[in-house]
Amino acid sequence: MLTPSLPAPTATKPRQPPAPRTLTAGERWRLRAPLLPALVFAIALTQVPFLLTLYYSVQSQNLLRPGSKEFVGLANYGKVFTDELFRNAVFNTVTLTASTVILSMLLGIGLAVLLDKKFLGRSVVRTLLITPFLVMPAAAALLWKTSMFNPVFGLVNWMLSPFGVDNVDWASRYPMPAIVGVLVWQWTPFMMLIVLAGLQSQSPEVLEAAKVDGANAWQTFRRVTLPHLRQFIELAILLGSIFIVQTFDAIFMITQGGPGQATTNLPYFIYQQAFRAFDVGEAAAAGVIVVVATITIAMVALRVISNLFTEESA
Amino acid sequence: MTAVLPRRRPAAAYRRARGSTGFLEWVAIHSIALALGLMFLLPLVFVCLTAVMSDRQALTAELWPRQWQWANFVTVFEKAPLLTYLGNSLLYSGVATAGMLVSSVPAAYALARLRWRGRNLAFLAVVAAMMLPPQVVAVPLYLLWARLDLTGTVWPLVIPYLLGDFFSIFLLRQFFLTIPRDYVDAARADGCSEAGVLLRVIVPMARPGIAAAALFSFLYTWNDYFGPLLYTAERPESWTLSVALASFRGMHRVEWNLTMAATVLVMLPALVLFLVAQKTFVKGITFTGVKG
């Protein structure tokens, strides 16, 4: 019924009919000529930063030593791969992104299912639930750091005090869960919005039919609703991951990548390499590795996810 | 395409679904919704309450304001040049969003509906660039802007949008793909130029997608902290609201309650804009990835 849409380039494989034969190649070129150069220019120009990064990744350059620039081939990549701090940053990025995406997606599905039911004040609740997504991340980080995680007057400790939690400094004792908590708070509304759109696009007839066939609520959800939601969930995961991998504000403002290197993710690692250690070459090489890895994972993961779903619903 | 539009379910189906356990289910749903909602809203409620507290009470564990100081929202304007920051933020978000539309809509069209050699490669490049953390390219770009003597202004943030934005190109391309090819082919057969097809066929049909992309880029630039921090931190009169807010307490010796008042004020524009355009946004985003 619905075709899966992958961000992978394979999705662009032309399944369209061949071009209209009414025009000759020359005529077609005349028609598109005023447009195409501008487009190629626009696309090429947006790639300048990436090309510059590629260029810097094969140079050895330290901003503290002017004139130190020289071509070193793949040496920067070798340095990055053997750098323990880089591996630590990769590990942290995967942990951070995966836990945030999974938790916020589960919560988002839960909230969307609730909001799909009719109840008093539903639209007000929905509107309010979206708010965390709209709060400026820098402001959210500030707010969580000072008023939520503060060991003395923080709201988190206050809420957990009936359970015997007392004066815990969340940001330094449990830095990773703290950051994940902030990000889940910010991203759940986004996941919820997209899943909700999926739920509301279900046809009531299909749900009715499932009921007539004697399926209970859980079976209906699992066999009918979930397969229908698949694409919406994939889309939300994809868009969410793109932004969550790039998380910088929360880490910069709440933990500064610490304590030690406990919450240093790749963007923060690259920032440190470039703006604290001024090692532009290694920062650029790390950046290129990030891009290649992200694309590979996005392609593989989405394939795997869609395969899983098709087998389950078969 | 219509499958994605929200559809009202007949009330009768609901009543039948509830049956005898209806009341318990109703109570359960309401309490769970209430609890989850509160969990997500508590931090924001806290911000709003602190914003109207007295300076002395703000740093205590007391949650409810003893006296409601609405004047905080006025005082905060006296303590810091908020209007300047607001102007900078509007300049950044407004010009960047407008520029994104001019530059990215044609580029997305070229990727979606024009056939040319290297199109798939160009699309892969867009996806790659989209996933590149901004910190990666910050150094080469900073050196470039410093040479042009533009650091300390918002222009290094705005100009790239005038040249095209990867995420918007990606979103718009996905949306344009949902527009049936026949419309494009028909216009072409009538002798319409590609620019004409884009302006007269694609743009009117893709309005929700374009609106969603514009909203996304407005939100992203409005909330952006890293970019303004990098380029405007050196000159406080170029600060955007995000940078100003993050360094509020240290720079202006502003009290905690006033910082929260500023936070509320900064949140409002994005909130209002989103609530107005909420439906379009959701429709645009979901259409983009889910072709019906």
Interface residues (C-beta under 8 A of the other chain):
Chain A: L2 T3 S5 P7 P9 T12 P14 Q16 P17 A19 P20 T22 L23 R28 L31 R32 P34 L35 L36 A38 L39 V40 A42 I43 L45 T46 Q47 P49 F50 L52 T53 Y55 Y56 L63 L107 G110 L111 L114 L115 K117 K118 F119 L120 V125 T127 L128 L129 I130 T131 P132 L134 V135 M136 P137 A138 A139 A140 A141 L142 L143 W144 T146 S147 M148 V152 F153 L155 W158 M159 W185 T188 P189 L193 I194 L196 A197 G198 Q200 S201 S203 P204 E208 K211 Q231 F232 E234 L235 L238 L239 I242 V245 Q246 F248 D249 F252 M253 L266 P267 Y268 I270 Y271 A274 F275 V280 A283 A284 A286 G287 V288 V290 V291 T294 I295 A298
Chain B: A3 V4 L5 P6 R7 R9 P10 A13 Y14 A17 W26 I29 H30 I32 A33 L36 G37 F40 L41 L42 P43 L44 F46 V47 T50 L59 T60 A61 L63 S103 S104 P106 A107 Y109 A110 L111 L114 R115 W116 R119 N120 A122 F123 L124 A125 V126 V127 A128 A129 M130 M131 L132 P133 P134 Q135 V136 V137 A138 V139 P140 L141 L144 P160 L163 G164 D165 F166 F167 I169 F170 Q174 R181 D185 R188 A189 G191 C192 S193 E194 A195 L198 L219 W222 N223 Y225 F226 L241 S242 V243 L245 A246 W256 T259 M260 T263 V266 M267 A270 L271 F274 L275 Q278 V282 K283 I285 T286 T288 G289 V290 K291 G292
